[in-house]
Amino acid sequence: MITTLEIKPVTLKVISKEPTSESEEIKKNIDNHKMAAKHLELAAEYHLEASKYLELGNYYEAEQSSFIAQGHYTLAGQCKCETPASLFNW
């Protein structure tokens, strides 16, 4: 049996230039946090989709959704989400 897997399109902004000031570094970190959050949201959606397929007994589709969810989780972990120590005035 051949089935198709529908993958929802995702638009992510890639930041490639190095920041030249503290405000640009903060903006870069905010963008990275947003990108990580988007990947985590997508991972959650695909995990929910996998659970629905499991309830229906469709193990192939559940596995595919689970695989895509894991990919988004991995991408979220690769986002460089750092908060510079200079932001804390303790």
N, CA, C and O atoms as a GROMACS GRO file, in nm:
protein
  360
    1MET      N    1   0.084  -0.116   0.000
    1MET     CA    2   0.000   0.000   0.000
    1MET      C    3   0.089   0.124   0.000
    1MET      O    4   0.178   0.137   0.084
    2ILE      N    5   0.066   0.214  -0.092
    2ILE     CA    6   0.142   0.338  -0.100
    2ILE      C    7   0.054   0.451  -0.052
    2ILE      O    8  -0.059   0.468  -0.098
    3THR      N    9   0.107   0.526   0.041
    3THR     CA   10   0.034   0.643   0.090
    3THR      C   11   0.122   0.765   0.072
    3THR      O   12   0.244   0.755   0.058
    4THR      N   13   0.060   0.878   0.074
    4THR     CA   14   0.137   1.001   0.062
    4THR      C   15   0.142   1.070   0.197
    4THR      O   16   0.052   1.055   0.280
    5LEU      N   17   0.248   1.143   0.217
    5LEU     CA   18   0.267   1.215   0.341
    5LEU      C   19   0.264   1.363   0.310
    5LEU      O   20   0.345   1.413   0.233
    6GLU      N   21   0.170   1.432   0.371
    6GLU     CA   22   0.157   1.576   0.348
    6GLU      C   23   0.242   1.649   0.451
    6GLU      O   24   0.223   1.631   0.571
    7ILE      N   25   0.333   1.732   0.404
    7ILE     CA   26   0.416   1.812   0.493
    7ILE      C   27   0.376   1.957   0.478
    7ILE      O   28   0.374   2.012   0.368
    8LYS      N   29   0.342   2.017   0.590
    8LYS     CA   30   0.297   2.156   0.588
    8LYS      C   31   0.416   2.248   0.565
    8LYS      O   32   0.522   2.229   0.624
    9PRO      N   33   0.401   2.350   0.478
    9PRO     CA   34   0.511   2.443   0.453
    9PRO      C   35   0.540   2.530   0.575
    9PRO      O   36   0.449   2.569   0.648
   10VAL      N   37   0.666   2.557   0.595
   10VAL     CA   38   0.709   2.639   0.707
   10VAL      C   39   0.798   2.750   0.654
   10VAL      O   40   0.885   2.725   0.571
   11THR      N   41   0.775   2.871   0.700
   11THR     CA   42   0.860   2.983   0.662
   11THR      C   43   0.943   3.021   0.783
   11THR      O   44   0.890   3.062   0.886
   12LEU      N   45   1.074   3.006   0.769
   12LEU     CA   46   1.165   3.042   0.876
   12LEU      C   47   1.268   3.140   0.824
   12LEU      O   48   1.315   3.128   0.711
   13LYS      N   49   1.302   3.237   0.905
   13LYS     CA   50   1.400   3.337   0.867
   13LYS      C   51   1.538   3.291   0.914
   13LYS      O   52   1.556   3.259   1.031
   14VAL      N   53   1.633   3.287   0.822
   14VAL     CA   54   1.768   3.246   0.856
   14VAL      C   55   1.853   3.370   0.873
   14VAL      O   56   1.858   3.456   0.785
   15ILE      N   57   1.919   3.378   0.987
   15ILE     CA   58   2.005   3.493   1.015
   15ILE      C   59   2.149   3.448   0.996
   15ILE      O   60   2.198   3.360   1.067
   16SER      N   61   2.216   3.508   0.899
   16SER     CA   62   2.350   3.462   0.868
   16SER      C   63   2.459   3.562   0.904
   16SER      O   64   2.574   3.522   0.922
   17LYS      N   65   2.426   3.689   0.916
   17LYS     CA   66   2.531   3.786   0.944
   17LYS      C   67   2.556   3.795   1.095
   17LYS      O   68   2.465   3.775   1.176
   18GLU      N   69   2.678   3.823   1.129
   18GLU     CA   70   2.715   3.837   1.268
   18GLU      C   71   2.669   3.973   1.321
   18GLU      O   72   2.676   4.072   1.248
   19PRO      N   73   2.623   3.979   1.444
   19PRO     CA   74   2.579   4.108   1.498
   19PRO      C   75   2.697   4.203   1.518
   19PRO      O   76   2.807   4.160   1.551
   20THR      N   77   2.671   4.332   1.498
   20THR     CA   78   2.778   4.430   1.514
   20THR      C   79   2.759   4.515   1.639
   20THR      O   80   2.848   4.591   1.676
   21SER      N   81   2.646   4.503   1.704
   21SER     CA   82   2.624   4.578   1.827
   21SER      C   83   2.540   4.492   1.922
   21SER      O   84   2.486   4.389   1.883
   22GLU      N   85   2.531   4.539   2.047
   22GLU     CA   86   2.455   4.463   2.146
   22GLU      C   87   2.307   4.454   2.109
   22GLU      O   88   2.244   4.351   2.132
   23SER      N   89   2.252   4.562   2.051
   23SER     CA   90   2.110   4.559   2.013
   23SER      C   91   2.086   4.460   1.899
   23SER      O   92   1.982   4.394   1.894
   24GLU      N   93   2.181   4.449   1.807
   24GLU     CA   94   2.168   4.350   1.699
   24GLU      C   95   2.181   4.209   1.755
   24GLU      O   96   2.114   4.117   1.708
   25GLU      N   97   2.265   4.191   1.854
   25GLU     CA   98   2.280   4.060   1.917
   25GLU      C   99   2.151   4.020   1.988
   25GLU      O  100   2.107   3.905   1.982
   26ILE      N  101   2.090   4.117   2.055
   26ILE     CA  102   1.962   4.090   2.123
   26ILE      C  103   1.856   4.053   2.020
   26ILE      O  104   1.781   3.957   2.041
   27LYS      N  105   1.848   4.126   1.910
   27LYS     CA  106   1.752   4.097   1.802
   27LYS      C  107   1.775   3.957   1.747
   27LYS      O  108   1.680   3.882   1.723
   28LYS      N  109   1.901   3.922   1.726
   28LYS     CA  110   1.934   3.789   1.675
   28LYS      C  111   1.887   3.681   1.772
   28LYS      O  112   1.832   3.580   1.731
   29ASN      N  113   1.909   3.703   1.902
   29ASN     CA  114   1.866   3.606   2.002
   29ASN      C  115   1.714   3.594   2.007
   29ASN      O  116   1.660   3.485   2.024
   30ILE      N  117   1.644   3.706   1.994
   30ILE     CA  118   1.498   3.703   1.991
   30ILE      C  119   1.450   3.622   1.871
   30ILE      O  120   1.361   3.538   1.885
   31ASP      N  121   1.508   3.648   1.755
   31ASP     CA  122   1.471   3.573   1.633
   31ASP      C  123   1.499   3.424   1.649
   31ASP      O  124   1.419   3.341   1.606
   32ASN      N  125   1.611   3.390   1.712
   32ASN     CA  126   1.644   3.249   1.733
   32ASN      C  127   1.546   3.183   1.829
   32ASN      O  128   1.509   3.067   1.808
   33HIS      N  129   1.505   3.254   1.933
   33HIS     CA  130   1.404   3.200   2.024
   33HIS      C  131   1.273   3.176   1.951
   33HIS      O  132   1.208   3.073   1.971
   34LYS      N  133   1.234   3.270   1.866
   34LYS     CA  134   1.109   3.254   1.789
   34LYS      C  135   1.119   3.135   1.695
   34LYS      O  136   1.022   3.061   1.678
   35MET      N  137   1.236   3.117   1.632
   35MET     CA  138   1.253   3.005   1.540
   35MET      C  139   1.245   2.872   1.616
   35MET      O  140   1.182   2.777   1.570
   36ALA      N  141   1.308   2.866   1.733
   36ALA     CA  142   1.303   2.745   1.814
   36ALA      C  143   1.159   2.716   1.857
   36ALA      O  144   1.114   2.602   1.853
   37ALA      N  145   1.087   2.821   1.896
   37ALA     CA  146   0.948   2.804   1.939
   37ALA      C  147   0.861   2.752   1.824
   37ALA      O  148   0.776   2.667   1.844
   38LYS      N  149   0.884   2.803   1.703
   38LYS     CA  150   0.806   2.758   1.587
   38LYS      C  151   0.830   2.610   1.561
   38LYS      O  152   0.736   2.535   1.533
   39HIS      N  153   0.957   2.568   1.570
   39HIS     CA  154   0.986   2.426   1.551
   39HIS      C  155   0.921   2.340   1.659
   39HIS      O  156   0.871   2.231   1.630
   40LEU      N  157   0.920   2.389   1.782
   40LEU     CA  158   0.857   2.313   1.891
   40LEU      C  159   0.705   2.304   1.872
   40LEU      O  160   0.645   2.201   1.901
   41GLU      N  161   0.644   2.412   1.824
   41GLU     CA  162   0.500   2.409   1.794
   41GLU      C  163   0.471   2.305   1.686
   41GLU      O  164   0.375   2.228   1.696
   42LEU      N  165   0.554   2.304   1.582
   42LEU     CA  166   0.533   2.207   1.474
   42LEU      C  167   0.555   2.064   1.523
   42LEU      O  168   0.483   1.973   1.484
   43ALA      N  169   0.654   2.045   1.609
   43ALA     CA  170   0.678   1.912   1.666
   43ALA      C  171   0.556   1.866   1.745
   43ALA      O  172   0.515   1.750   1.736
   44ALA      N  173   0.498   1.957   1.823
   44ALA     CA  174   0.379   1.922   1.901
   44ALA      C  175   0.262   1.885   1.809
   44ALA      O  176   0.190   1.788   1.836
   45GLU      N  177   0.244   1.961   1.702
   45GLU     CA  178   0.135   1.931   1.607
   45GLU      C  179   0.152   1.792   1.547
   45GLU      O  180   0.055   1.715   1.538
   46TYR      N  181   0.274   1.759   1.507
   46TYR     CA  182   0.297   1.628   1.446
   46TYR      C  183   0.286   1.515   1.549
   46TYR      O  184   0.244   1.405   1.513
   47HIS      N  185   0.321   1.540   1.675
   47HIS     CA  186   0.302   1.437   1.778
   47HIS      C  187   0.153   1.413   1.801
   47HIS      O  188   0.111   1.299   1.818
   48LEU      N  189   0.074   1.520   1.801
   48LEU     CA  190  -0.071   1.502   1.815
   48LEU      C  191  -0.128   1.425   1.696
   48LEU      O  192  -0.214   1.338   1.712
   49GLU      N  193  -0.078   1.458   1.578
   49GLU     CA  194  -0.122   1.387   1.458
   49GLU      C  195  -0.086   1.239   1.468
   49GLU      O  196  -0.166   1.153   1.431
   50ALA      N  197   0.033   1.209   1.518
   50ALA     CA  198   0.076   1.070   1.535
   50ALA      C  199  -0.015   0.996   1.632
   50ALA      O  200  -0.050   0.880   1.610
   51SER      N  201  -0.054   1.064   1.740
   51SER     CA  202  -0.142   0.998   1.837
   51SER      C  203  -0.279   0.967   1.776
   51SER      O  204  -0.339   0.863   1.806
   52LYS      N  205  -0.328   1.056   1.692
   52LYS     CA  206  -0.456   1.031   1.625
   52LYS      C  207  -0.446   0.910   1.532
   52LYS      O  208  -0.537   0.828   1.526
   53TYR      N  209  -0.334   0.901   1.458
   53TYR     CA  210  -0.315   0.786   1.370
   53TYR      C  211  -0.305   0.656   1.451
   53TYR      O  212  -0.357   0.552   1.410
   54LEU      N  213  -0.239   0.663   1.566
   54LEU     CA  214  -0.228   0.544   1.651
   54LEU      C  215  -0.365   0.499   1.700
   54LEU      O  216  -0.394   0.379   1.703
   55GLU      N  217  -0.449   0.595   1.738
   55GLU     CA  218  -0.585   0.561   1.782
   55GLU      C  219  -0.664   0.492   1.673
   55GLU      O  220  -0.749   0.407   1.701
   56LEU      N  221  -0.636   0.528   1.548
   56LEU     CA  222  -0.706   0.467   1.434
   56LEU      C  223  -0.641   0.336   1.389
   56LEU      O  224  -0.694   0.267   1.302
   57GLY      N  225  -0.526   0.304   1.449
   57GLY     CA  226  -0.455   0.182   1.411
   57GLY      C  227  -0.372   0.198   1.285
   57GLY      O  228  -0.329   0.098   1.227
   58ASN      N  229  -0.349   0.320   1.241
   58ASN     CA  230  -0.269   0.346   1.121
   58ASN      C  231  -0.125   0.371   1.165
   58ASN      O  232  -0.083   0.486   1.180
   59TYR      N  233  -0.050   0.262   1.184
   59TYR     CA  234   0.083   0.270   1.242
   59TYR      C  235   0.186   0.331   1.146
   59TYR      O  236   0.281   0.395   1.190
   60TYR      N  237   0.167   0.312   1.018
   60TYR     CA  238   0.261   0.369   0.920
   60TYR      C  239   0.254   0.522   0.925
   60TYR      O  240   0.357   0.588   0.933
   61GLU      N  241   0.133   0.578   0.919
   61GLU     CA  242   0.117   0.723   0.923
   61GLU      C  243   0.163   0.779   1.058
   61GLU      O  244   0.221   0.887   1.064
   62ALA      N  245   0.137   0.705   1.165
   62ALA     CA  246   0.182   0.748   1.298
   62ALA      C  247   0.334   0.756   1.303
   62ALA      O  248   0.391   0.850   1.360
   63GLU      N  249   0.399   0.658   1.244
   63GLU     CA  250   0.545   0.658   1.241
   63GLU      C  251   0.598   0.776   1.160
   63GLU      O  252   0.696   0.840   1.200
   64GLN      N  253   0.536   0.804   1.047
   64GLN     CA  254   0.579   0.916   0.964
   64GLN      C  255   0.563   1.049   1.038
   64GLN      O  256   0.653   1.133   1.036
   65SER      N  257   0.450   1.068   1.102
   65SER     CA  258   0.427   1.191   1.177
   65SER      C  259   0.526   1.204   1.293
   65SER      O  260   0.576   1.313   1.322
   66SER      N  261   0.552   1.093   1.358
   66SER     CA  262   0.648   1.092   1.469
   66SER      C  263   0.788   1.129   1.421
   66SER      O  264   0.861   1.202   1.488
   67PHE      N  265   0.824   1.078   1.305
   67PHE     CA  266   0.955   1.106   1.246
   67PHE      C  267   0.970   1.255   1.215
   67PHE      O  268   1.074   1.314   1.243
   68ILE      N  269   0.866   1.315   1.157
   68ILE     CA  270   0.869   1.458   1.125
   68ILE      C  271   0.875   1.540   1.255
   68ILE      O  272   0.947   1.640   1.262
   69ALA      N  273   0.800   1.499   1.356
   69ALA     CA  274   0.802   1.569   1.485
   69ALA      C  275   0.942   1.568   1.544
   69ALA      O  276   0.989   1.670   1.595
   70GLN      N  277   1.008   1.454   1.536
   70GLN     CA  278   1.143   1.443   1.591
   70GLN      C  279   1.239   1.535   1.516
   70GLN      O  280   1.329   1.593   1.576
   71GLY      N  281   1.220   1.548   1.386
   71GLY     CA  282   1.303   1.639   1.306
   71GLY      C  283   1.287   1.783   1.350
   71GLY      O  284   1.385   1.856   1.361
   72HIS      N  285   1.163   1.825   1.375
   72HIS     CA  286   1.140   1.962   1.421
   72HIS      C  287   1.197   1.984   1.561
   72HIS      O  288   1.249   2.091   1.592
   73TYR      N  289   1.188   1.881   1.645
   73TYR     CA  290   1.244   1.891   1.780
   73TYR      C  291   1.397   1.907   1.772
   73TYR      O  292   1.455   1.986   1.846
   74THR      N  293   1.460   1.834   1.683
   74THR     CA  294   1.604   1.844   1.664
   74THR      C  295   1.643   1.982   1.613
   74THR      O  296   1.739   2.042   1.660
   75LEU      N  297   1.567   2.034   1.515
   75LEU     CA  298   1.595   2.167   1.462
   75LEU      C  299   1.579   2.275   1.570
   75LEU      O  300   1.655   2.371   1.573
   76ALA      N  301   1.481   2.258   1.657
   76ALA     CA  302   1.462   2.355   1.766
   76ALA      C  303   1.584   2.356   1.858
   76ALA      O  304   1.626   2.461   1.905
   77GLY      N  305   1.638   2.239   1.882
   77GLY     CA  306   1.756   2.229   1.969
   77GLY      C  307   1.881   2.289   1.907
   77GLY      O  308   1.975   2.324   1.978
   78GLN      N  309   1.882   2.301   1.776
   78GLN     CA  310   1.999   2.356   1.708
   78GLN      C  311   1.996   2.508   1.699
   78GLN      O  312   2.095   2.570   1.661
   79CYS      N  313   1.884   2.569   1.734
   79CYS     CA  314   1.875   2.716   1.734
   79CYS      C  315   1.961   2.769   1.847
   79CYS      O  316   1.957   2.719   1.959
   80LYS      N  317   2.039   2.869   1.816
   80LYS     CA  318   2.129   2.924   1.917
   80LYS      C  319   2.053   3.028   2.000
   80LYS      O  320   2.052   3.147   1.968
   81CYS      N  321   1.991   2.980   2.106
   81CYS     CA  322   1.913   3.068   2.193
   81CYS      C  323   1.996   3.098   2.316
   81CYS      O  324   2.000   3.021   2.412
   82GLU      N  325   2.060   3.212   2.313
   82GLU     CA  326   2.144   3.252   2.425
   82GLU      C  327   2.101   3.390   2.472
   82GLU      O  328   2.058   3.474   2.392
   83THR      N  329   2.114   3.411   2.599
   83THR     CA  330   2.090   3.543   2.655
   83THR      C  331   2.224   3.594   2.706
   83THR      O  332   2.281   3.536   2.798
   84PRO      N  333   2.276   3.701   2.647
   84PRO     CA  334   2.407   3.751   2.689
   84PRO      C  335   2.407   3.791   2.836
   84PRO      O  336   2.312   3.853   2.884
   85ALA      N  337   2.513   3.756   2.906
   85ALA     CA  338   2.525   3.788   3.047
   85ALA      C  339   2.521   3.939   3.071
   85ALA      O  340   2.483   3.983   3.179
   86SER      N  341   2.558   4.017   2.971
   86SER     CA  342   2.560   4.161   2.986
   86SER      C  343   2.419   4.220   3.003
   86SER      O  344   2.405   4.336   3.041
   87LEU      N  345   2.315   4.141   2.974
   87LEU     CA  346   2.178   4.190   2.989
   87LEU      C  347   2.132   4.187   3.134
   87LEU      O  348   2.037   4.255   3.172
   88PHE      N  349   2.199   4.109   3.214
   88PHE     CA  350   2.161   4.097   3.355
   88PHE      C  351   2.239   4.199   3.436
   88PHE      O  352   2.362   4.194   3.441
   89ASN      N  353   2.170   4.290   3.499
   89ASN     CA  354   2.234   4.393   3.580
   89ASN      C  355   2.217   4.358   3.728
   89ASN      O  356   2.152   4.430   3.803
   90TRP      N  357   2.277   4.248   3.768
   90TRP     CA  358   2.262   4.204   3.907
   90TRP      C  359   2.368   4.263   3.993
   90TRP      O  360   2.372   4.236   4.113
   0.00000   0.00000   0.00000
